[in-house]
């Protein structure tokens, strides 16, 4: 959080904005982005949603999110153990 001086004697707490890591300022975002919702920036909280949308729902610490290619640790293990369909990210039945 950042304290901004709005006027004399009046401080306001403002959230810190960061560039969306899904697009990194490339202006190719759309309203369906789960992080910035098409705004190119998002309010930094230290957590980002797991990319396995609809299956997981976990929020992940931002440094882990970058290390695990946007997945939480559990979904990352499933993905790299080839237990997830690479296109739909649904769990494979034979895995």
Backbone bond lengths (Angstrom), bond angles and torsions (degrees), N, CA, C in turn:
res aa  C-N    CA-C-N  psi(-1)  N-CA   C-N-CA  omega(-1)  CA-C   N-CA-C  phi
1 X - - - 1.441 - - 1.516 110.17 -
2 X 1.309 115.33 148.57 1.452 122.29 -179.34 1.515 108.21 -123.44
3 X 1.316 116.54 135.85 1.463 120.17 176.08 1.519 107.60 -92.89
4 X 1.326 116.39 120.11 1.462 121.24 -179.41 1.519 109.55 -106.22
5 X 1.315 115.78 138.56 1.461 121.34 175.96 1.529 107.58 -85.08
6 X 1.321 116.54 107.03 1.462 120.66 -178.99 1.525 110.92 -83.95
7 X 1.272 116.91 -44.15 1.465 122.22 176.11 1.517 106.85 -157.25
8 X 1.269 116.64 173.96 1.454 120.53 -176.04 1.524 111.03 -60.98
9 X 1.333 116.36 123.48 1.454 121.04 177.52 1.519 114.57 81.88
10 X 1.326 117.87 5.62 1.465 119.94 -176.78 1.531 108.83 -131.80
11 X 1.327 117.21 108.99 1.456 121.97 178.60 1.523 108.78 -102.27
12 X 1.324 116.26 144.09 1.456 121.77 178.98 1.525 108.06 -129.71
13 X 1.322 116.87 135.86 1.456 121.14 176.74 1.523 108.05 -85.96
14 X 1.331 115.18 125.05 1.455 122.04 -177.36 1.522 108.03 -122.00
15 X 1.334 117.71 136.11 1.451 121.36 177.61 1.514 111.63 -70.24
16 X 1.333 116.60 146.10 1.456 120.82 179.23 1.527 108.97 -79.83
17 X 1.315 117.61 131.57 1.457 122.19 -179.80 1.526 109.14 -97.56
18 X 1.347 116.21 140.96 1.456 122.16 177.38 1.520 108.69 -129.39
19 X 1.323 116.41 155.84 1.465 121.89 176.93 1.525 108.96 -69.73
20 X 1.307 116.34 137.10 1.468 121.88 -178.87 1.529 110.52 -60.87
21 X 1.349 118.71 126.13 1.459 120.75 -178.65 1.524 113.29 -72.73
22 X 1.314 118.22 -13.50 1.462 120.76 178.12 1.527 111.26 -74.88
23 X 1.322 117.05 -25.75 1.457 121.03 -173.53 1.522 112.53 -125.52
24 X 1.321 116.85 -22.83 1.457 124.51 177.27 1.523 112.88 49.45
25 X 1.333 116.41 44.28 1.457 121.68 174.75 1.513 114.46 78.76
26 X 1.328 119.44 15.72 1.463 122.11 -176.55 1.528 112.52 -82.98
27 X 1.318 119.03 -1.26 1.469 124.32 179.37 1.524 112.84 58.28
28 X 1.332 117.20 28.43 1.464 120.30 176.47 1.525 110.91 -109.15
29 X 1.314 116.12 20.51 1.456 120.76 -177.92 1.528 110.31 -77.72
30 X 1.315 115.36 162.03 1.456 120.68 176.99 1.526 108.54 -140.62
31 X 1.331 117.32 168.60 1.469 119.77 -177.11 1.527 114.37 -63.85
32 X 1.333 117.93 -9.89 1.454 120.84 -178.47 1.526 112.94 -90.51
33 X 1.319 117.90 -0.53 1.460 121.31 177.27 1.526 108.39 -65.32
34 X 1.332 117.07 127.94 1.462 121.42 -176.95 1.517 112.88 -75.49
35 X 1.327 117.54 -15.13 1.454 119.82 -177.22 1.521 111.70 -95.14
36 X 1.334 117.48 -53.83 1.472 119.70 -173.78 1.533 113.41 -109.38
37 X 1.322 117.80 -8.62 1.473 123.07 179.60 1.518 112.30 53.84
38 X 1.339 116.85 39.52 1.450 122.36 175.71 1.510 115.56 85.03
39 X 1.324 118.33 6.04 1.470 121.55 -176.58 1.525 113.31 -94.10
40 X 1.323 119.64 -3.82 1.462 126.00 -177.88 1.525 113.51 71.48
41 X 1.328 118.57 -20.78 1.461 122.65 178.28 1.529 108.68 -130.52
42 X 1.306 116.21 157.87 1.457 121.11 177.01 1.519 108.95 -138.66
43 X 1.320 116.22 159.40 1.459 120.97 178.35 1.523 108.60 -79.44
44 X 1.306 116.17 121.06 1.460 122.77 -175.81 1.523 110.65 -69.78
45 X 1.348 116.04 124.71 1.461 121.87 174.64 1.519 111.65 -121.31
46 X 1.333 116.75 -10.45 1.458 120.92 -176.54 1.513 112.70 96.16
47 X 1.349 117.53 -7.00 1.457 122.66 -178.77 1.525 110.35 -128.31
48 X 1.335 116.52 147.46 1.463 123.12 175.25 1.529 108.38 -131.79
49 X 1.340 118.70 153.38 1.468 120.50 -178.93 1.528 112.06 -76.40
50 X 1.308 116.03 146.49 1.462 121.96 175.98 1.527 108.82 -62.92
51 X 1.340 117.20 140.67 1.469 121.61 -178.41 1.518 113.71 -72.10
52 X 1.308 117.69 -7.78 1.459 119.80 179.59 1.536 108.26 -87.85
53 X 1.319 114.61 62.29 1.462 123.69 -174.51 1.533 111.01 -60.43
54 X 1.312 116.17 137.39 1.457 120.93 179.40 1.513 113.79 85.92
55 X 1.325 117.07 -11.49 1.456 120.61 -178.98 1.517 111.48 -117.67
56 X 1.315 116.57 -34.47 1.458 120.51 -171.97 1.529 111.15 -109.65
57 X 1.318 117.03 -69.66 1.456 121.11 -179.99 1.511 115.43 83.59
58 X 1.336 118.14 4.80 1.463 120.86 179.31 1.518 111.43 -78.16
59 X 1.310 116.04 146.11 1.449 121.33 168.32 1.519 107.57 -96.71
60 X 1.328 116.38 138.78 1.452 122.45 -172.14 1.522 109.13 -121.56
61 X 1.325 117.14 143.26 1.460 119.79 174.38 1.526 108.42 -57.81
62 X 1.331 115.65 141.70 1.461 119.95 -172.16 1.528 113.67 -59.14
63 X 1.325 118.83 -39.47 1.469 119.52 -179.93 1.525 111.35 -66.88
64 X 1.328 117.99 -36.99 1.470 121.48 176.23 1.525 109.79 -68.77
65 X 1.337 117.28 -38.88 1.468 122.35 178.51 1.532 110.14 -56.16
66 X 1.332 117.07 -43.41 1.468 120.96 179.58 1.529 111.42 -70.79
67 X 1.321 117.96 -38.92 1.468 121.48 179.60 1.522 111.63 -65.74
68 X 1.320 117.02 -37.55 1.467 121.86 -173.76 1.530 112.41 -99.11
69 X 1.331 117.90 20.97 1.469 124.21 176.74 1.521 112.95 58.34
70 X 1.309 116.37 37.00 1.452 121.04 175.63 1.516 115.27 90.97
71 X 1.318 117.45 1.34 1.459 121.27 179.01 1.520 110.28 -102.92
72 X 1.339 115.62 159.05 1.460 118.78 166.35 1.535 106.50 -74.59
73 X 1.303 118.25 170.28 1.464 121.29 -174.99 1.531 110.86 -62.56
74 X 1.332 118.07 -42.17 1.469 120.64 -179.36 1.521 111.71 -63.15
75 X 1.337 117.50 -46.36 1.464 120.81 -179.93 1.528 111.20 -68.68
76 X 1.333 117.26 -33.25 1.460 120.97 176.80 1.524 110.46 -63.57
77 X 1.330 117.04 -43.04 1.463 120.55 177.81 1.521 111.03 -62.27
78 X 1.322 117.57 -42.61 1.468 120.71 177.39 1.525 110.76 -61.85
79 X 1.334 116.41 -43.75 1.464 121.05 -177.80 1.529 111.60 -63.80
80 X 1.322 117.28 -48.91 1.460 120.17 -176.61 1.521 113.00 -77.72
81 X 1.323 118.28 -15.93 1.460 121.37 171.55 1.522 111.21 -87.93
82 X 1.338 116.80 7.82 1.470 125.57 178.72 1.521 112.22 57.79
83 X 1.332 115.94 39.85 1.453 121.16 175.78 1.524 111.91 -100.69
84 X 1.358 116.73 0.93 1.457 121.74 177.95 1.516 109.68 -119.42
85 X 1.336 116.29 142.95 1.459 121.08 172.37 1.529 107.63 -64.83
86 X 1.333 119.70 127.01 1.461 120.44 -175.28 1.526 114.29 -68.33
87 X 1.328 117.87 -16.86 1.463 120.89 -178.75 1.520 112.29 -95.67
88 X 1.318 117.83 -42.31 1.468 121.16 -176.58 1.521 112.96 -102.02
89 X 1.333 117.24 -14.82 1.469 124.71 -176.40 1.525 112.77 60.95
90 X 1.334 116.31 22.03 1.462 120.41 173.40 1.519 108.14 -86.02
91 X 1.324 115.41 150.41 1.457 120.20 -179.50 1.534 109.42 -69.66
92 X 1.340 116.09 133.52 1.460 121.24 179.29 1.519 109.42 -74.38
93 X 1.319 115.69 141.79 1.476 119.95 -177.31 1.511 112.05 -72.21
94 X 1.324 118.29 -31.65 1.465 120.59 -177.42 1.529 113.05 -88.84
95 X 1.336 116.79 4.96 1.472 119.73 -177.91 1.506 111.54 -94.08
